[in-house]
Amino acid sequence: MRTNPHATDAASHAMPGLLRQRLRLAVWATGRLLPALLPPLLFIPFVLAPPLNHDVAAVLSFSERWFAGERMYVDLIDVNPPLIYVLNLIPAALEAATGLDGVRCLQLCVVALGLLAWGLALRVRVRASEGLAERAFLDVLPGLFLFGAGYDFGQREHLMAVAALPYVLAAAARQRGRRPRLDVAVAALAAVGFALKPHFLAVPALIELAVLAGRGLAGRRHAVRAVLHDPVPWTMAVVWAAYLLSLPLLFPDYLNVVVPLVWDYYLDLGETTMWSVLLKPRMATVVCLLAPMVWITVRFRLQAEQGLPRMLCLAALGALASAVAQHKGWSYHIVPIELFTCALGAVLTARWLDGLRVVSDRMRAARIAAVLGGLFQLYAISNGELPWNQLTYAQSDVAGLTRLLQQEAEGERVLVLSPGISPVFPALNYAHARLTLRTMNMWLLEGAYRECLPDGRRYREVWEMGRPEFFVYRTVAEDFARAPPAVVVVDTSPGIPWCGEEFDFIAYFTRHQLFAQVWSHYQQAAQWGRYRVFTRKDE
């Protein structure tokens, strides 16, 4: 088959011109939207500044150790299901390949996830049905989700909300009988986000029921046909099924070892009742904000154009159910409720303004979107820890412990005996030190000593210990003796109830002969607050 060389040359010359034209259009569109982009952009320096969230830092540290050769759920014991550690292998591998700091690699990966979700969110919407103000706000909403989590940037709840946003936007179109573009990619990304915790499945459950109910209005046969031809629920089901099958095949120790420990010990740590969770100040605030919006959304439930507010409302309610089901009420459990609730409020406001026809051009729409985004971020500031943690970082416990570890244990192996995650993490990450403990902290001992012993003794004898306590007692001593770390950090606040005397980690473990023999070669080198730092005498 012959080709026309002149046509080929013309096409090759036309391509750069087409790319330049698209680039100019993209720059022009971004400049036009710049006022609306300011709220998320202003958060970037604070989100990327220290300190990294302590739980996020601890998970990253475990994935780095896993990448370096330690065995997950054998040498590394934690309550979290494996998916978050699998995902954190990406920044761990990036760190090993490039030499960049692990914390920076993690932040880059989260930003990359947010940009991917942003691109998908722009593609799945039915832009022709949106008013000018709503369109301008929805264009920047993924950026608000990405950078609006504050100190909880990178937590699983934050990752779920970012990954779920394109899915929620697509659900509004699916309910109206349309098939969004890139729906398989949107479903796969959302499925991974929802799989991070089983509690998160409340969000897609509510949304898929709403989509099914909306289709049912057109008749049962139409609804069944639509479900069979809709790739979104089937794609998510395949992802979840593959993940569940991987647990016994790739992570049998998680099911056989960790799950029983979680059931016996972890679930009771910090557990509160449902009402106690709802009455926590941060939770109660967002519930009070969500309640009237639910009423407004339900009131207009019969209007097809209310599909997006309805889906955002259901996402917020699903996130609320997830937080209540976890019985903790911790800040990061509340983050997705806040993100979806603020998004719902802003969308309802934008639609109201569009209905009043006060938005006459795109520049005015961008300014309105900037105001809505600013209120979105103002709510995050008023209820979260950003930017206060960043502004006071130099005087924080994390910074103090980091400086001490950088002086005594930069790049070294460190044993930390503490009930807490913070400030040990991210101080270890910033000092590039490697934790030697098989667990992130002493949570198993906290569970074993929730109550005082009946005969008034402070510690159990070896033959009285349950399997979890004996596991900690044995592995800490044996690992310590086999490969003594350069530094030992001991928390003087054990997080265990007072029973005649304070629980002392050193007194507890030196009852083991191996630990006692090696411990005699250590001496206290420094102290920061409640943390005592010990180094080897021969160094």
Residue pairs with C-beta under 8 A, 6 or more apart in sequence:
30 37
32 362
32 363
32 366
33 136
33 139
33 140
33 366
33 369
34 366
35 363
35 366
35 367
35 369
35 370
36 136
36 137
36 139
36 140
36 366
36 367
36 369
36 370
36 373
37 140
37 143
38 370
38 373
38 374
39 140
39 144
39 370
39 373
39 374
39 376
39 377
40 140
40 143
40 144
40 146
40 147
40 148
40 373
40 377
41 143
42 377
43 147
43 148
43 150
43 377
43 386
44 147
46 150
46 386
46 387
46 390
47 107
47 147
47 149
47 150
47 153
47 386
48 107
49 390
49 393
50 390
50 393
50 398
50 399
50 426
50 430
51 151
51 389
51 390
51 393
51 396
51 398
51 399
51 423
51 426
52 103
52 106
52 107
52 154
52 426
52 429
53 151
53 152
53 153
53 154
53 155
53 332
53 426
54 398
54 421
54 422
54 423
54 424
54 425
54 426
55 155
55 332
55 421
55 425
56 106
56 153
56 154
56 155
56 426
57 103
57 425
57 426
57 428
57 429
58 421
58 425
58 440
59 78
59 80
59 84
59 85
59 88
60 88
60 91
60 92
60 102
60 103
60 106
60 429
61 425
61 428
61 429
61 434
61 435
62 72
62 76
62 78
62 85
62 88
62 440
63 85
63 88
63 89
63 91
63 92
64 92
64 95
64 102
64 434
65 75
65 76
65 434
65 435
66 72
66 76
66 85
66 89
66 92
67 89
67 92
67 93
67 96
70 76
72 82
72 85
72 251
72 253
72 254
73 82
73 251
73 253
73 254
73 257
73 258
74 253
75 438
76 438
77 257
77 258
77 261
77 438
77 439
78 85
78 258
78 439
78 440
79 258
79 261
79 262
79 266
80 156
81 196
81 197
81 247
81 254
82 246
82 247
82 250
82 251
82 254
83 192
83 195
83 196
83 243
84 156
84 196
87 159
87 192
88 106
90 109
91 102
91 105
91 106
91 108
91 109
92 102
92 105
94 100
94 105
94 108
94 109
95 101
95 102
95 105
98 105
101 432
102 429
102 432
103 426
103 429
103 430
106 154
107 153
107 154
110 146
110 153
110 154
110 159
111 146
113 159
113 162
113 163
114 142
114 143
114 145
114 146
114 147
114 162
115 146
116 189
117 142
117 145
117 146
117 162
117 163
117 165
117 166
117 189
118 142
118 143
118 146
120 166
120 182
120 185
120 186
120 189
121 138
121 141
121 142
121 165
121 166
121 169
122 139
122 142
123 180
123 181
123 182
124 166
124 169
124 170
124 173
124 180
124 181
124 182
124 183
124 186
125 138
125 169
125 173
125 180
126 172
126 173
126 176
126 178
126 180
127 135
129 305
130 138
131 350
131 351
131 353
131 354
131 355
131 359
132 354
132 359
132 361
132 362
132 364
132 365
133 350
133 351
133 353
133 354
133 359
133 365
133 368
133 369
134 347
134 350
134 351
134 354
135 365
136 350
136 362
136 365
136 366
136 368
136 369
137 346
137 347
137 350
137 368
137 369
137 372
137 373
138 169
138 347
139 369
140 369
140 373
141 165
141 343
141 346
142 162
142 165
142 166
144 339
144 342
144 343
144 373
144 376
144 377
145 161
145 162
145 165
145 339
145 343
146 162
147 153
148 339
148 342
148 376
148 377
148 380
149 155
149 157
149 158
149 161
149 332
149 335
149 339
149 380
149 384
150 380
150 381
150 384
150 385
150 386
150 387
151 331
151 384
151 385
151 386
151 389
152 158
152 331
152 332
152 335
152 384
155 332
155 335
156 196
156 197
156 332
157 197
157 319
157 332
157 333
157 335
157 336
158 332
158 335
158 336
159 193
159 196
160 193
160 194
160 196
160 197
160 200
160 203
160 336
161 193
161 319
161 335
161 336
161 339
161 340
162 193
163 189
163 190
163 192
163 193
163 194
164 190
164 193
164 194
164 203
164 204
164 315
164 336
165 343
166 186
166 189
166 190
167 186
167 187
167 189
167 190
167 204
167 207
167 232
168 207
168 311
168 312
168 315
168 340
169 180
169 308
169 311
170 180
170 183
170 186
170 232
171 207
171 208
171 210
171 211
171 307
171 311
172 307
172 308
172 310
172 311
173 179
173 180
173 307
174 180
174 183
174 211
174 230
174 232
175 210
175 211
175 214
175 215
175 307
175 310
175 311
176 214
176 304
176 307
177 215
177 218
177 226
179 230
180 186
183 231
183 232
183 235
184 231
184 232
184 235
186 232
187 231
187 232
187 233
187 235
187 236
187 239
188 235
188 236
188 239
190 204
190 236
191 235
191 236
191 239
191 240
192 239
193 200
194 200
194 201
194 203
194 204
194 236
194 240
195 239
195 240
195 243
197 322
199 321
199 322
199 323
199 325
199 326
200 318
200 322
202 318
202 319
202 321
202 322
202 325
203 314
203 315
203 318
203 319
203 322
204 236
204 318
205 318
206 314
206 315
206 317
206 318
207 311
207 314
207 315
207 318
208 233
210 310
210 311
210 314
212 223
212 227
214 307
215 222
215 223
215 226
215 227
216 223
227 233
247 254
247 255
248 255
261 444
261 468
264 447
264 468
265 443
265 444
265 446
265 447
265 448
265 468
266 443
266 447
267 327
268 447
268 450
269 443
269 446
269 447
270 328
270 330
271 327
271 328
272 327
272 328
272 329
273 327
274 324
274 327
276 329
277 283
277 323
277 324
277 327
277 328
277 329
278 284
278 287
278 324
280 329
282 331
282 334
282 383
283 323
283 329
283 334
283 337
285 383
286 334
286 337
286 338
286 341
286 383
287 320
287 337
289 341
289 342
289 345
289 379
290 316
290 317
290 320
290 337
290 341
290 344
293 313
293 316
293 341
293 344
293 345
293 348
294 313
294 317
296 309
296 348
297 306
297 309
297 310
297 313
297 344
297 348
298 313
300 306
300 309
301 310
308 347
309 344
309 347
309 348
309 351
312 340
312 343
312 344
312 347
313 340
313 344
315 336
315 340
316 336
316 337
316 340
316 341
316 344
319 336
319 337
319 340
320 337
322 333
322 336
323 329
323 333
323 334
323 336
323 337
326 333
331 384
331 385
338 379
338 380
338 383
342 375
342 376
342 379
342 380
343 376
346 372
346 373
346 375
346 376
349 372
350 368
350 369
350 372
353 359
353 368
359 365
359 368
380 386
381 387
389 396
393 399
396 423
397 422
397 423
397 528
397 529
398 422
398 423
398 426
398 427
398 430
400 423
400 528
400 529
401 423
401 424
401 427
401 528
401 529
401 531
402 423
402 426
402 427
402 430
402 431
404 526
404 528
404 531
404 533
405 414
405 427
405 428
405 430
405 431
405 433
405 487
405 489
405 533
406 430
406 431
407 526
408 486
408 487
408 525
408 526
408 533
408 535
409 431
409 433
409 486
409 487
409 533
410 431
410 432
410 433
411 431
411 432
411 433
412 433
412 434
412 485
412 486
412 487
413 433
413 434
413 436
413 483
413 485
413 486
413 487
414 428
414 433
414 434
414 435
414 436
414 485
414 486
414 487
414 488
414 489
415 435
415 436
415 437
415 476
415 480
415 485
415 487
415 488
415 489
416 424
416 428
416 435
416 437
416 441
416 488
416 489
416 491
417 437
417 442
417 476
417 488
417 489
417 490
417 491
417 505
417 506
417 509
418 424
418 441
418 442
418 489
418 490
418 491
418 495
418 531
419 441
419 442
419 443
419 445
419 446
419 491
419 493
419 494
419 495
419 496
420 441
420 491
420 495
421 440
421 441
424 435
424 441
424 489
425 440
428 434
428 435
433 487
436 479
436 480
436 483
436 485
437 476
437 479
438 475
438 476
438 479
439 472
442 472
442 494
442 495
442 505
444 468
444 469
444 471
444 472
445 469
445 472
445 494
445 496
445 503
445 508
446 495
446 496
447 468
448 460
448 465
448 466
448 468
448 469
448 472
449 496
449 497
449 499
449 503
450 497
451 497
452 497
452 499
452 500
453 460
453 499
456 499
456 500
458 499
458 500
458 501
458 503
458 507
459 507
459 508
459 511
460 469
462 470
462 473
465 473
473 508
473 509
473 512
474 512
476 509
476 515
477 509
477 512
477 514
477 515
478 514
480 509
480 514
480 515
480 518
480 519
481 514
481 515
481 517
481 518
484 518
484 521
484 536
486 535
486 536
486 539
487 525
487 533
487 534
487 535
488 522
488 533
488 534
488 535
489 531
489 532
489 533
489 534
490 505
490 506
490 531
490 532
490 534
491 505
491 530
491 531
492 530
492 531
492 532
493 530
494 502
494 503
494 504
494 505
496 503
506 519
509 515
509 519
510 516
510 519
521 536
521 537
521 538
522 534
522 535
522 536
522 537
523 534
523 535
523 536
523 537
524 532
524 533
524 534
525 533
525 534
525 535
526 532
526 533
527 533
